[in-house]
Amino acid sequence: MTGGPPPTPFPGDPPITLALVREHNLTSDEYRRIEALLGRAPTFAELGIFSALWSEHCSYKHSKSVLKTLPVTGPQVVQGPGENAGVLRLPHGWAVAFKIESHNHPSAVEPYQGAATGAGGILRDVFTMGARPVALLNSLRFGSLDDARNRYLFGGVVRGIGDYGNCVGIPTLGGEVDFGAGYAGNPLVNAMCVGLLKERDLIRARAHGVGNVLLCVGSRTGRDGIHGASFASEELTRESEQRRPQVQVGDPFTEKLLLEASLELIASGHIVAIQDMGAAGLTSSSAEMAARGGVGVEIDLALVPTREPGMTPYEILLSESQERMLVVAKPDRLAEVRAIAAKWELDATPVGRVTDDGMYRCRWKDQVVVEIPGRPLVEDSPVCHPEAREDEAIARLRSSRPTPHTPLPTPEECLLRLLDSPSIASKRWVFEQYDSTVQASTVIAPGGDAGVLRVRGEAFGVAVSTDGNARYVLLDPYEGGKAAVAEAARNVACTGARPLGITNCLNFGNPERPAVFQQFKEACRGIADACRALGTPVTGGNVSFYNESPTGAVPPTPVIGMVGLLPRVDHAVPSFARAAGDAVLVLGSTRAELGGSALWEAVLGFTGGEPPRVDLEAERRLVDLLVTAAERGLLRSAHDCSHGGLAVALAEVAMGGPYEEHPFGLDVDLTSYAARLSPYELLFSESHGRAVVTCAQDRAAVVVALAAELGVPVHRAGVVGAPNGTFRVTLRDGQIARPVAALRRVYFEAIPRRMGD
Amino acid sequence: MSKRVAVVVFPGSNCDADTLAAARAAGSDAYYVWHRDTDLRQADVVILPGGFSYGDYLRSGAIARFSPVMRAVEAHALGGGPVLGICNGFQILCEAGLLSGGLMRNARLKFLSRPVRVRVEATDTPFTCLSTTGEELVLPIAHGDGRYVADAHTAAELEADARVVWRYVGDNPNGSTNDIAGICSVARNVVGIMPHPERRNEALLGGPDGARVFQSMEAGHATQHAGALRAVGGRHDGM
């Protein structure tokens, strides 16, 4: 096929003008690069392909140079970044595949479908590795629930995620939701999927074998979602509402069939590669599979099954219709492949083949409409090195304090205000809408520190968590990046699991602005340092830039998805007090660190000050202690101390799980604890490296000795009280005392009340 | 000898594997039957598992009732063979007319996933024969269309015949008629339950309560013959 005539325009194609190039989000520099690469002007379809593959969303052009600095290796890493999902090694030949991804822009204009298709996309990324999805998690950010539009977005996103995951049959095991004014115009929807596989069944998305056949499997291609990748690479404007038709529509039933068909195809050995047609659809899936395999591909677009007649090559290439797979199969196995697809009521249609000339070529019957050197198309995408410079306003914010004239209410009133603040309050209203028990493997359900699931037939289990606190990142991106990893590790370790590795979803504003790029760069430096210190390499993830609306950029929000290994899943430690009379211990040190705290934000409406510093060595020691104590069966509960400080952590330990009928009282004496701190600092500082644990009285001395041995400060703070008792914290000059049932009402009703339920 | 338990797989079933595992854990010889299969003669018991059969795009269970396997399920049921429908399976049994009443959108209009408490009300079914009347179980629910609804006449009949098998205790999660969580047919061999016993059948998963259902199924001597006798007799005095 080499040396043929150059591609020609398809009938009806618009002429390539500078205005058209701009509309495709390509700069004139990038356009010159395209002409140089091709040795001629591109066709309309080619322009569309470059626009998609060289968009920020697909090419990572602004983030690539920074992402290279993240640690990605370790003995547990089976597959690092660059594939559909990362893979870590588990015992006995098992492995865990996992990834997190954003669907922010679609969800901002069409919350239900935007969020649903986000869940669908991340599921496909995991099952195309040959892994069966066993858990979903999601990290969500919205503006204040006092605003009707935010309530609409929040309700729609939760329903969208729920309806999709519930139908496919994947339990949601965790996640987090946070609210802040900065997300009002641009909510964040990050979905993470975790899958299990036997390491030997791992399949990679690499086309190979000249003559092998490309097949489209699953749904037909429609006109929905065209240019979704480019949409995700620009700021939201008032006109973004008109992008609604570009938001794809999800069909979880087809997804379920596709899941079963894909896993059966992979297990059958009849296929050599498989990839989701996700962002940029057929274009990115075929071009990336070819580039990874170092081969060319040739596709006859007229063969692609379409939903409507008259679709052009441009539309077929760039459609983001959901629930479609591109599969590469050996030519002598086509009948078997089609039979497996047919069993699951899906079409499998041959549309092209693997070639040896390295070209990315598309034709429409006999007419060549696209012909681009494959490797440069994917790998020589532009790289930007934007300027990074901290915004002076942020530096000022960091050194500011709340005005001394606004006195704080009593500690008890502060605690109640925090328990009622939607960012801290129970998210039961959210996770009740997600099936959390399907697959019958849920050991610790949502509502605690991390979700825990068993692996059938094995003694070990897996713990999963997502975390990120944008307040810290806003005030100090480096410390905030560290904090996100540290908190995720702590949450996983609280269940007794050893943190293994992370995936990250990096949600930021427009990277072309130096202040945003500085946040990105510094947050990544923090993530990298924390991952090195905690031995949790980065296995992949997603960068979401341009999270900006007319009111400005979202707060910088890196979200960390952490996976941990629990050697004995029956030793999993829950987050809540479980027996009256147990000892309550505070692990770690509390310092005067109210900067960026929930107290200042929820009670004083002030976000500022220096956020708490993360001592990574102390963090590692705390993780060691939690894991070791759980292994030895010493702990009855363990709960991370973070947002809202020690007071909120203690209250959560007492209030118990979302369906606890007899929550425990708690009697804690802090009169001799951290003597130099004010009661507010003592109760509400968000110092890292802390946890509250409970254990049987006769084990307390052992825990204290173990803590001393491992270098973790420990304070015996009190005892678990009677069922339905009083939550009491005694301070040097006063106390907090409330029936635990009263705390529960505040904590569990904060969100339903605001949502009108 | 172990019971032969057929777990029917519809496109969109997603509790098939959990149900198969729970049946096997109770000692049954459980196997899958594809929705296109039409032969259930090898089965002692048939289970329709939870999920979203055919996507449930029309109405939960409304399309599944027309699938080829349902003729065989009907034949098995009419012959007195035990049939259990869990969640979506319950919806399908109602749509197929093998159980009376139907399942509607939850009263609060939202999908609801949480543990609930149910009381065993009837122990003369193949799936509750090891339970005692009044025994309380904690089981998970996960449904959007879980509100069991029957007209006043049907509900009165269900109560008079003691065909309410499980009832929610305390909080009724979906607003069902008479707090109904599960019922059986007139012949008592066809049983539907909204909560998921297969998801809570051992300590690791929160407790063993759900295992009672599968252990009853394995222990019961409800043969097709015995069921047929009961169907003829209408009322009966338990097993």
Interface residues (C-beta under 8 A of the other chain):
Chain A: R159 G162 D163 N166 C167 V168 G169 D251 P252 F253 T254 K256 L257 W344 E345 F431 E432 Q433 Y434 D435 S436 T437 V438 Q439 A440 S441 T442 V443 R454 R456 V569 D570 P658 Y659 D757
Chain B: P11 G12 N14 C15 A17 D18 A21 A22 G50 G51 F52 Y54 G55 D56 Y57 R108 K110 F111 L112 S113 R114 P115 P140 A142 G144 H196 E198 R199 R200 N201 A203 L204 L205
